[in-house]
Amino acid sequence: MAKQGKENKFSYLAAIKQLLDPLYTRLEKIDGKIRGEKINESTYYYRNEDLKKLFGLSNNTIIKYRQTGILPYTKLGDIYLYEAIKIKKILSENEQ
């Protein structure tokens, strides 16, 4: 029973961390703009949820883009990360 309690706490903390990480990154970016510093975009990564919110993509579309090589990614465990600068480059190359 104690092991299950630890697993529940760990999954709860992991879920909170997943929600807070993008907020911390955005706050750092805002802070840098306020201070007049330029934040290197290549250190910022989008997650699946970010792509869905920002670009209106579905899970299936994101998966298809990854599998066909349209969308470059890095995988850490079960989390897919998409480098912001690469996304920006893809968008600018396909701009009409």
C-alpha positions in Angstrom: 0.0 0.0 0.0 2.9 2.4 0.8 4.4 1.7 -2.6 1.2 2.6 -4.4 1.0 5.8 -2.4 4.5 6.8 -3.5 3.6 6.0 -7.1 0.5 8.2 -6.9 2.6 11.0 -5.4 5.2 10.7 -8.1 2.7 10.7 -10.9 1.0 13.7 -9.3 4.3 15.6 -9.0 5.2 14.6 -12.6 1.9 16.0 -13.8 2.3 19.3 -12.0 5.9 19.6 -13.3 4.6 19.0 -16.8 2.1 21.8 -16.4 4.6 24.2 -14.8 7.6 23.7 -17.1 6.1 25.6 -20.1 5.0 28.4 -17.7 8.5 28.8 -16.3 10.0 29.0 -19.8 7.5 31.6 -20.8 8.1 33.6 -17.7 11.9 33.5 -18.3 11.3 34.7 -21.8 9.1 37.6 -20.5 11.6 38.5 -17.8 14.4 38.6 -20.5 12.3 40.9 -22.6 11.7 43.2 -19.7 15.4 43.3 -18.9 16.3 43.8 -22.5 18.1 40.4 -22.9 17.6 38.2 -25.8 16.8 34.6 -24.9 18.2 32.0 -27.2 15.1 30.4 -28.9 17.0 27.1 -29.5 16.9 26.4 -25.8 13.1 26.5 -25.9 11.2 23.4 -26.7 7.5 22.9 -27.5 5.6 19.8 -26.3 2.7 18.1 -28.0 0.2 20.2 -26.0 2.0 23.4 -27.1 1.7 22.4 -30.8 -1.9 21.6 -30.4 -2.7 24.9 -28.7 -0.5 27.2 -30.9 -1.2 25.6 -34.3 -4.4 23.8 -33.8 -2.9 20.4 -34.6 -4.5 17.1 -33.6 -2.6 14.2 -32.0 -2.8 12.2 -35.2 -1.4 15.1 -37.3 1.5 15.5 -34.9 2.3 11.8 -35.0 2.0 11.7 -38.8 4.4 14.7 -39.1 6.9 13.0 -36.8 6.7 9.7 -38.7 7.1 11.3 -42.2 10.0 13.5 -41.0 8.2 16.8 -41.5 8.4 17.6 -37.8 11.9 17.1 -36.2 11.8 16.0 -32.6 13.7 14.8 -29.6 12.3 12.1 -27.3 13.0 12.0 -23.6 11.3 9.0 -22.1 7.7 9.3 -23.2 7.9 13.0 -23.9 8.4 14.4 -27.4 10.1 17.8 -27.6 10.2 20.1 -30.6 12.9 22.8 -30.8 11.3 26.2 -31.3 13.9 27.4 -33.7 13.4 24.4 -36.0 9.6 25.0 -35.9 10.1 28.6 -36.8 12.4 27.6 -39.7 9.8 25.1 -41.0 7.2 27.8 -40.9 9.3 30.4 -42.7 10.3 27.9 -45.4 6.6 27.1 -46.1 5.4 30.7 -45.9 3.3 31.8 -48.9 
